[in-house]
Amino acid sequence: MATPDPVHDEHSAAYQRGMDELRKHLGPTADAYIQKIKALAPEFAWVNVTFPFGELYPRDVLDAKTRELCTVAALTVQGFALPQLKIHVEAARRCGASREEIIEVITQMIAYGGFPAATNALMTAKAVFDGETARPAA
């Protein structure tokens, strides 16, 4: 039987704060997302939950929508993080960002990441938007 890891206690306040915030941004996919990472790299999953989502995202200077739009901009400029960009375009929508706002952020990133990165980001956002329209109304 595995012994509990006191350093990475998933019942700790830090971990729970991170998971609560992650669930606000990723919705019903949050737990499965972290479990996939945890199955391969438990330390990586712990840091992913406790640092950005436990420490940065809950700060009260920026709202969740603004934080997600910043994340969309950063991932757009990186140009290589399209799977993560998809997750954060979905999160931006869940946090109240409109399609127009997301497209505008990506468009502005042409100046900082170039046309190829922005075009790839735009096509990634389009896939998210197409998936929204393909879903039956609740």
C-alpha positions in Angstrom: 0.0 0.0 0.0 1.3 3.4 -1.0 2.1 5.8 1.8 0.6 9.3 1.6 3.0 12.0 0.4 3.0 14.7 3.1 4.7 17.2 0.7 2.0 16.8 -2.0 -1.1 16.4 0.2 -4.1 16.7 -2.1 -6.3 17.5 0.9 -4.2 20.5 1.8 -5.6 24.0 1.6 -3.1 25.0 -1.2 -4.1 22.0 -3.4 -7.8 22.5 -2.8 -7.6 26.2 -3.5 -5.9 25.4 -6.8 -8.4 22.7 -7.8 -11.3 25.1 -7.0 -9.8 27.7 -9.2 -9.0 25.2 -11.9 -12.6 24.0 -11.9 -13.8 27.6 -12.4 -11.7 27.9 -15.5 -11.9 24.4 -17.0 -15.3 23.4 -15.8 -16.2 19.7 -15.8 -12.9 18.7 -17.6 -10.7 20.0 -14.8 -10.4 16.8 -12.7 -9.8 14.6 -15.7 -7.2 17.0 -17.1 -5.2 16.9 -13.9 -5.6 13.1 -13.5 -4.1 12.6 -17.0 -1.1 14.7 -16.0 -0.8 13.1 -12.6 -0.8 9.6 -14.1 2.4 10.5 -15.9 4.0 13.0 -13.7 2.6 13.6 -10.2 5.0 16.4 -9.3 4.1 18.2 -12.5 0.4 17.9 -11.7 1.0 19.2 -8.2 2.8 22.3 -9.4 0.2 22.9 -12.1 -2.6 22.9 -9.5 -0.9 24.7 -6.7 1.2 27.4 -8.5 -0.8 29.0 -11.4 -4.2 28.0 -10.2 -3.6 28.1 -6.4 -1.4 31.2 -6.3 -1.8 33.3 -9.4 -5.3 32.9 -10.8 -7.1 33.6 -7.5 -5.4 37.0 -7.0 -8.0 39.8 -6.9 -6.3 42.4 -9.1 -7.5 40.9 -12.4 -10.8 39.1 -12.9 -10.8 35.6 -14.4 -11.8 36.7 -17.8 -8.9 39.1 -18.0 -6.5 36.5 -16.8 -7.7 34.1 -19.4 -7.4 36.7 -22.2 -3.8 37.3 -21.0 -3.1 33.6 -21.1 -4.6 33.4 -24.7 -2.2 36.2 -25.7 0.8 34.6 -24.1 0.1 31.2 -25.7 -0.6 32.8 -29.1 2.8 34.5 -29.1 4.6 31.3 -28.0 3.2 29.7 -31.2 3.9 26.1 -30.1 1.4 25.6 -27.3 -1.8 25.0 -29.4 -3.2 22.2 -27.1 -2.9 24.5 -24.1 -4.2 27.4 -26.2 -7.4 25.4 -26.9 -7.9 24.7 -23.2 -7.5 28.4 -22.4 -9.7 29.6 -25.3 -12.4 27.3 -23.8 -11.6 28.7 -20.3 -11.8 32.3 -21.5 -15.3 31.6 -22.9 -16.3 29.9 -19.6 -15.0 33.0 -17.8 -17.1 35.4 -19.9 -14.9 36.4 -22.9 -16.7 36.8 -26.1 -15.6 35.3 -29.4 -14.8 38.9 -30.6 -12.6 39.6 -27.6 -10.6 36.4 -28.1 -10.2 37.1 -31.8 -9.1 40.7 -31.1 -6.5 39.5 -28.6 -5.2 37.0 -31.1 -5.2 39.6 -33.9 -3.2 42.0 -31.7 -0.6 39.3 -31.2 0.3 39.4 -34.9 2.6 42.3 -33.9 4.3 40.3 -31.2 4.3 36.7 -32.4 3.9 37.1 -36.2 1.4 36.0 -38.7 2.1 32.2 -38.5 1.6 32.0 -34.7 -1.5 34.3 -34.8 -3.0 32.3 -37.7 -2.4 29.0 -35.8 -4.0 30.5 -32.8 -7.0 31.8 -34.8 -7.6 28.4 -36.3 -7.3 26.8 -32.8 -9.9 29.3 -31.5 -12.1 28.6 -34.5 -12.1 24.9 -33.6 -13.3 25.8 -30.1 -16.0 28.1 -31.5 -17.1 25.4 -34.0 -17.4 22.9 -31.2 -19.6 25.3 -29.2 -22.0 25.7 -32.1 -22.0 21.9 -32.7 -23.2 21.2 -29.2 -26.9 20.9 -28.6 -28.5 23.6 -26.6 -28.9 22.7 -22.9 
